Amino acid sequence: MPDVGLLTEQSAVRSLELGEVRLTYVVDGAMALTPAGFFPGVPPEHWSRHPETLDRDGRVAMSAGGLMVERGGRRLLIDAGLGDITATMAINGSPIGTSNCGALPETLSALGRRPADFEVVAFTHLHGDHTGWAFVPDDDRRYRKFFPDARYVVAAEEWAPHARGETVPGAPTRAAVIDPLASVVTPIDDGAEIFPGVRALLAPGHTPGHTAYVISTSAGRLIVFGDAFHIPAQLAHPDWPSKPDTDARAVIAARRRLIAELEQPGTLGFSYHFGDQSFGRVVRDGDGLAGWEPVPTTTLLPPPRRLRDR
């Protein structure tokens, strides 16, 4: 039976039918971030007023993975999880939380899917928790595509600094992702159709070319908004930053653009990091503040990794 999960839990493997399209969160594993470490710009009183948004250890529950889009026997994957990493997470040497990831291949297998089944892998941005299974090492320690027959697409604005050899905060290592991606990447522009009914929507700020994807179906739309929002409270407060954001002013503009799109009739949203409430819609409260209303989905598998299993 369809159900709604909890914001304070890591995500189960959930699926949603939208018209002729099936959308499935292929979960790679669990993350939990410290409010002060990852959200230093969020007023401390927010957390004290809303303890229901934190897990029992006072952390923000998150997951990593990819969104599988299936239409007419064809498959797209948007983002590729964190990879096989069980560790303390840090930014510039400062701890921000913990992770227990690496289950994406097993999750795909449990769903009856193979890496070779995908024709496109699209990235919202090139951060480590969205590119973890893009490439895997061979026996000779060279990196090969994990999705062997897929076209890898990235916004041109996102790829540009990497192509120039710049170091982008939060990016994965050059050896494991950036260098092998250079020989296979397909740069795309704002509005490009990357898969039937799926178009890119540039939403920079978190990274230089951070990209949302709009999935149109006969029953409405779904917007994959990546890391434009890490917590639902940022819908009501677009000026509340996340620590990895590279351009605070651009983030605010991107969020406002996305909220306007998400409020269009028949539009749902998808977040990788909203606990176990990844599928939902934007609604307004009595004060006119935007918020997140999770929608019922079908639970296919329980969370494949939990932090207590570390």
VEXFI-664709 format. One record per residue (C-alpha): y, x, z; residue in one letter. Coordinates in steps of 0.25 Angstrom, whole numbers, always signed. Each point is the difference from the previous one (the first is absolute). Example, Ala and Ser with C-alpha at 12.3 -4.5 7.8 and 13.67 -1.06 7.14 Angstrom:
<v -18 u +49 w +31 res a> $
<v +14 u +6 w -2 res s> $
***
This chain:
<v +0 u +0 w +0 res m> $
<v +14 u +5 w -3 res p> $
<v +7 u +5 w +12 res d> $
<v +13 u +7 w +5 res v> $
<v -2 u +14 w +7 res g> $
<v +9 u +6 w +11 res l> $
<v +12 u +9 w -1 res l> $
<v -5 u +8 w +11 res t> $
<v -14 u +4 w -7 res e> $
<v -3 u +9 w -11 res q> $
<v -4 u -8 w -13 res s> $
<v -13 u -5 w -4 res a> $
<v -4 u +0 w -15 res v> $
<v +7 u -13 w -4 res r> $
<v +0 u -7 w -13 res s> $
<v +9 u -11 w -6 res l> $
<v -2 u -8 w -13 res e> $
<v +13 u -3 w -7 res l> $
<v -2 u -8 w -13 res g> $
<v -9 u +9 w -9 res e> $
<v +3 u +12 w +8 res v> $
<v -8 u +5 w +12 res r> $
<v +7 u +10 w +9 res l> $
<v -8 u +8 w +11 res t> $
<v +5 u +10 w +10 res y> $
<v -10 u +12 w -2 res v> $
<v +3 u +6 w +14 res v> $
<v -2 u +15 w +2 res d> $
<v +2 u +0 w +15 res g> $
<v +9 u -2 w +12 res a> $
<v +13 u +6 w +5 res m> $
<v +9 u -3 w +12 res a> $
<v +14 u +5 w +1 res l> $
<v +9 u +2 w +12 res t> $
<v +13 u -8 w +0 res p> $
<v +9 u +11 w +4 res a> $
<v -6 u +10 w -9 res g> $
<v -1 u -8 w -13 res f> $
<v +11 u -10 w +2 res f> $
<v +11 u +9 w +7 res p> $
<v +11 u -10 w -6 res g> $
<v -6 u -12 w +6 res v> $
<v +7 u -4 w +13 res p> $
<v -9 u +2 w +12 res p> $
<v +3 u -14 w +5 res e> $
<v -7 u -6 w -12 res h> $
<v -14 u +5 w +5 res w> $
<v +3 u -4 w +14 res s> $
<v +4 u -14 w -5 res r> $
<v -12 u -1 w -9 res h> $
<v -12 u +6 w +7 res p> $
<v -9 u -9 w -9 res e> $
<v +3 u +10 w -12 res t> $
<v -7 u +12 w +7 res l> $
<v -15 u +2 w +3 res d> $
<v -5 u +2 w +14 res r> $
<v +4 u +15 w -1 res d> $
<v +14 u -3 w -3 res g> $
<v -1 u +4 w -15 res r> $
<v +2 u -7 w -13 res v> $
<v -13 u -3 w -7 res a> $
<v -1 u +4 w -15 res m> $
<v -11 u +2 w -10 res s> $
<v +0 u +8 w -13 res a> $
<v -7 u -3 w -13 res g> $
<v +1 u -6 w -14 res g> $
<v +2 u -14 w -6 res l> $
<v -10 u -3 w -10 res m> $
<v +5 u -10 w -11 res v> $
<v -11 u -7 w -8 res e> $
<v +3 u -8 w -12 res r> $
<v -9 u -4 w -12 res g> $
<v -10 u +11 w +4 res g> $
<v +10 u +11 w +0 res r> $
<v +4 u +7 w +13 res r> $
<v +13 u +7 w +5 res l> $
<v +2 u +8 w +13 res l> $
<v +13 u +1 w +6 res i> $
<v +1 u +12 w +9 res d> $
<v -12 u +8 w +5 res a> $
<v +0 u +1 w +15 res g> $
<v +1 u +12 w +10 res l> $
<v -13 u +7 w -3 res g> $
<v -10 u +6 w +9 res d> $
<v +10 u +3 w +12 res i> $
<v -3 u -2 w +14 res t> $
<v +12 u +7 w +7 res a> $
<v +13 u -1 w +8 res t> $
<v +11 u -3 w -10 res m> $
<v +13 u +7 w +0 res a> $
<v +13 u +1 w -8 res i> $
<v +7 u +14 w +1 res n> $
<v -9 u +4 w +11 res g> $
<v +3 u -13 w +9 res s> $
<v -12 u -9 w +3 res p> $
<v +2 u -14 w -5 res i> $
<v -14 u -6 w +2 res g> $
<v -15 u +2 w -3 res t> $
<v -9 u -4 w -12 res s> $
<v -15 u -2 w -3 res n> $
<v -1 u -2 w -15 res c> $
<v -10 u +4 w -11 res g> $
<v -8 u -13 w -2 res a> $
<v +6 u -4 w -14 res l> $
<v -12 u +5 w -8 res p> $
<v -10 u -8 w +10 res e> $
<v +9 u -12 w -1 res t> $
<v +0 u +0 w -15 res l> $
<v -15 u +1 w +0 res s> $
<v -2 u -11 w +10 res a> $
<v +9 u -9 w -9 res l> $
<v -10 u +4 w -12 res g> $
<v +11 u +8 w -7 res r> $
<v +0 u +14 w -5 res r> $
<v +11 u +10 w -2 res p> $
<v -3 u +0 w -15 res a> $
<v +3 u -15 w +0 res d> $
<v +15 u +1 w +0 res f> $
<v +8 u +2 w -12 res e> $
<v +14 u +2 w +7 res v> $
<v +3 u +7 w +13 res v> $
<v +15 u -3 w +3 res a> $
<v +8 u +7 w +12 res f> $
<v +11 u -7 w +7 res t> $
<v +4 u +14 w +4 res h> $
<v -5 u +14 w +2 res l> $
<v -2 u +1 w +15 res h> $
<v -13 u +5 w +6 res g> $
<v -5 u -14 w +6 res d> $
<v +1 u -6 w -14 res h> $
<v -6 u +11 w -9 res t> $
<v -12 u +5 w +9 res g> $
<v -11 u -4 w -10 res w> $
<v +7 u +3 w -13 res a> $
<v -7 u +14 w -1 res f> $
<v -12 u +6 w +7 res v> $
<v -5 u +14 w -1 res p> $
<v -11 u +5 w -9 res d> $
<v -11 u +11 w +5 res d> $
<v +10 u +10 w -6 res d> $
<v +11 u -5 w +8 res r> $
<v +8 u -6 w -11 res r> $
<v +5 u -14 w +1 res y> $
<v -5 u -11 w -9 res r> $
<v +4 u -15 w -1 res k> $
<v -8 u -8 w +9 res f> $
<v +2 u -12 w -9 res f> $
<v -5 u +7 w -13 res p> $
<v +4 u -10 w -11 res d> $
<v +13 u -5 w +6 res a> $
<v +14 u +3 w -5 res r> $
<v +9 u +5 w +12 res y> $
<v +14 u -6 w -1 res v> $
<v +12 u +4 w +9 res v> $
<v +15 u -4 w -2 res a> $
<v +7 u +11 w -8 res a> $
<v +10 u +1 w +11 res e> $
<v -11 u +2 w +10 res e> $
<v -6 u +11 w -8 res w> $
<v +12 u +7 w -4 res a> $
<v +3 u +9 w +12 res p> $
<v -15 u +4 w +1 res h> $
<v +1 u +4 w -15 res a> $
<v +12 u +8 w +3 res r> $
<v -8 u +7 w +11 res g> $
<v +8 u -6 w +12 res e> $
<v -6 u -2 w +14 res t> $
<v +1 u -15 w +3 res v> $
<v -2 u -4 w +15 res p> $
<v -13 u -7 w +2 res g> $
<v -6 u +4 w -13 res a> $
<v -15 u +5 w +0 res p> $
<v -3 u +14 w -3 res t> $
<v +3 u +5 w -14 res r> $
<v -15 u +6 w -1 res a> $
<v -7 u -13 w +4 res a> $
<v +9 u -10 w -7 res v> $
<v +13 u +4 w -7 res i> $
<v -6 u +11 w -9 res d> $
<v -12 u -8 w -5 res p> $
<v +9 u -12 w -2 res l> $
<v +9 u +8 w -9 res a> $
<v -10 u +1 w -11 res s> $
<v -4 u -15 w +0 res v> $
<v +12 u -8 w +5 res v> $
<v +7 u -11 w -8 res t> $
<v +14 u -2 w +4 res p> $
<v +5 u -14 w -1 res i> $
<v +14 u -7 w +0 res d> $
<v +5 u -11 w +8 res d> $
<v -6 u -13 w -5 res g> $
<v -11 u +6 w -7 res a> $
<v -13 u -8 w -2 res e> $
<v -11 u +9 w +6 res i> $
<v -11 u -10 w -1 res f> $
<v -1 u -14 w -5 res p> $
<v +10 u -8 w +8 res g> $
<v +4 u +11 w +9 res v> $
<v +14 u +6 w -1 res r> $
<v +7 u +12 w +7 res a> $
<v +12 u -3 w +9 res l> $
<v +8 u +12 w +3 res l> $
<v +3 u +0 w +15 res a> $
<v +5 u +14 w +4 res p> $
<v +4 u +5 w +13 res g> $
<v -12 u +3 w +8 res h> $
<v -3 u +10 w -11 res t> $
<v +8 u +3 w -13 res p> $
<v -8 u -9 w -9 res g> $
<v -7 u -9 w +10 res h> $
<v -5 u -12 w -8 res t> $
<v -5 u -14 w +3 res a> $
<v -9 u -8 w -9 res y> $
<v +1 u -14 w -4 res v> $
<v -13 u -7 w -3 res i> $
<v +2 u -13 w -8 res s> $
<v -11 u -11 w -1 res t> $
<v -1 u -14 w -4 res s> $
<v +1 u -4 w +15 res a> $
<v +12 u +8 w +3 res g> $
<v +4 u +15 w +3 res r> $
<v -3 u +10 w +10 res l> $
<v +8 u +13 w +3 res i> $
<v -6 u +12 w +5 res v> $
<v +12 u +7 w +7 res f> $
<v -6 u +13 w +5 res g> $
<v +8 u +7 w +10 res d> $
<v +13 u -7 w -2 res a> $
<v -4 u -7 w +13 res f> $
<v -9 u +5 w +11 res h> $
<v +2 u -11 w +10 res i> $
<v +3 u -14 w -2 res p> $
<v +13 u +2 w +9 res a> $
<v +6 u +8 w -11 res q> $
<v +0 u -13 w -9 res l> $
<v +10 u -6 w +10 res a> $
<v +7 u +14 w +2 res h> $
<v +0 u +7 w -13 res p> $
<v +9 u +11 w +7 res d> $
<v -11 u +4 w +9 res w> $
<v -6 u +13 w -6 res p> $
<v -13 u +6 w +0 res s> $
<v -1 u +15 w +3 res k> $
<v -5 u +5 w -14 res p> $
<v +11 u -8 w -7 res d> $
<v +7 u +10 w -9 res t> $
<v +13 u -8 w -4 res d> $
<v +4 u -10 w +11 res a> $
<v +10 u -7 w -9 res r> $
<v -9 u -2 w -11 res a> $
<v -11 u -5 w +9 res v> $
<v +9 u -12 w +5 res i> $
<v +4 u -3 w -15 res a> $
<v -15 u +0 w -4 res a> $
<v -4 u -9 w +12 res r> $
<v +11 u -10 w -3 res r> $
<v -5 u +0 w -15 res r> $
<v -14 u -2 w +4 res l> $
<v +3 u -11 w +11 res i> $
<v +7 u -8 w -11 res a> $
<v -12 u +1 w -9 res e> $
<v -9 u -3 w +11 res l> $
<v +8 u -13 w +3 res e> $
<v -2 u -5 w -14 res q> $
<v -9 u -13 w -1 res p> $
<v -15 u +3 w -1 res g> $
<v +1 u +15 w +5 res t> $
<v -9 u +7 w +10 res l> $
<v +1 u +14 w +5 res g> $
<v -10 u +11 w +3 res f> $
<v +2 u +11 w +10 res s> $
<v -9 u +12 w +3 res y> $
<v +5 u +2 w +14 res h> $
<v +2 u -14 w +6 res f> $
<v -12 u +1 w +10 res g> $
<v -10 u -10 w -5 res d> $
<v +10 u -9 w -6 res q> $
<v +2 u +7 w -14 res s> $
<v +1 u -13 w -8 res f> $
<v +11 u -9 w +3 res g> $
<v +14 u -6 w -4 res r> $
<v +14 u +1 w +4 res v> $
<v +6 u -11 w +8 res v> $
<v +13 u -2 w +8 res r> $
<v +1 u -4 w +15 res d> $
<v +10 u -9 w +6 res g> $
<v +11 u +11 w +0 res d> $
<v -2 u +3 w -14 res g> $
<v -8 u +13 w +2 res l> $
<v -11 u +4 w -10 res a> $
<v -14 u +1 w +6 res g> $
<v -14 u +1 w -4 res w> $
<v -10 u -12 w +0 res e> $
<v -14 u +5 w -3 res p> $
<v -9 u -9 w -9 res v> $
<v -15 u -3 w +2 res p> $
<v -9 u +10 w -8 res t> $
<v -15 u +2 w +0 res t> $
<v -6 u +11 w +8 res t> $
<v -10 u +8 w -8 res l> $
<v -2 u +11 w +10 res l> $
<v +4 u +4 w +14 res p> $
<v +10 u +12 w +1 res p> $
<v -8 u +12 w -5 res p> $
<v +6 u +10 w +10 res r> $
<v +6 u -2 w +14 res r> $
<v +8 u +9 w +8 res l> $
<v -10 u -1 w +12 res r> $
<v -11 u +6 w -10 res d> $
<v +8 u +13 w -1 res r> $
***
